[in-house]
Amino acid sequence: MEKLEQYRQAIQTIIKRHAEYTPSHGEIETLPLCDTINDNYLLMDFGWDRTGRVHAVVFHVRIHHQKIWVEWDGTEEGVTQELLDLGVPKEDIVLGFYRPEHRNMTGFAVV
């Protein structure tokens, strides 16, 4: 259980850090979503810019079977590197945006 709490805290630290950034264009809000019951964590942008409505997932991370799954990462530097910097071992990170048959080439957990 201690590991699970550590992972929740690491993910929430990353979300809070990214939620502080204000998009440089348009009238866009950043919304951090932390569902600690189902262990789904998202950062979303929504609002309006010159092209129209903005409603986008910046990143989605979840905890599933004691591992952190990076389901989507639209950040420049990468949520995965931030997780590593916070002490999460590679073998506990699954890059869910890779096809399952290609995950063994990433150096991270397969499942």
N, C-alpha and C positions, 0 to 999 in steps of 0.2 A: 504494500500500500504506500510505503514511503516513496518508492520510485514513481508511482502514479502521481502523487502530489507534487513531486519535483518536476515532472513533465508538465503538469497543469500550470505550475508557476512559471516555468520557462516560456511556455506558449503565451501566457497572458502578459508576460514582460515584453515579448516581441510585439504583440498586438498593441499594447499601450504605447510603445515607442513609435510605431508606425501611425497610430491614430493621432499623434500630435502634429504630423505633417499636414499642411494645408495645400491642396492642389493649387498650382500657380495660375490656372486659367478657369474662367467660368465661376458659377455659383455652386460649388460642389462641397458637400459635407462628407466627412469620413465617419463611418459607423462601425465600431468594434462590437462583435457579437461573440459572447463567451457562454456556451452552454456546457456547464460543468457537470450536468446530470448525464447527458449523452456524449460528452466529450467531443463536441464539434466547435471549432473556433474559426470565425471568418472576419475578414476586414473588407468592408464594402465602401465604394464611393457612389454617391447618388446626388442628383441635382440637374443643373442645366449648364451647357457650354454653348459655344457658337454653332456647333453642329446639331444640337438638339438635346434630347434627354440622355442623361448619364445614369446608368444603373449597372454597376460592374463589381464583380468579386475581385478584389486585389489579391487576396490569398485565402485558402481554405486548408486548415490543418485539423486532423482529428486523432484521437487516441483510440486504437483498436487492437485488442489482444496484446496489451502491454507494450505496444510500439507506437511511435508517432508516424502517422501517414501524412505526407505532404501531398494533398490532392490537387492543388493548383497553386502556382506561385507566379504572380505577375509583378514582383518587385525587381528592382535593378540588381541588387547585390545577392539576393536569395535568402529566403527564410531558412533553408537548410544550413547554410553557413552560420547563421545566427544561432541555430540550435546547437551546432557543434561548439561554437564559442561559449555557450552556456553550459557545456559539459555533457550534452547528450551524446552517447557513443553511436558511431556509424551503424553498428549492428542493431540499433533500436530505432532507426529511421528508415521508412519505406518511401521511396519516390513513387507515389501512386499515379503520377501523370505519365509514367513510362509503361509501355505494354508489359504485362507480366513476363513474357518470354525474353524481354530485353533487360529486365532489372538485374540479372546476375552480372551484367557488364558494368554496373554503376559503382560497385564497391560498397553499396549500402545493403540493408536487409532486403530480402526478396519478398517475404511475407511475415 
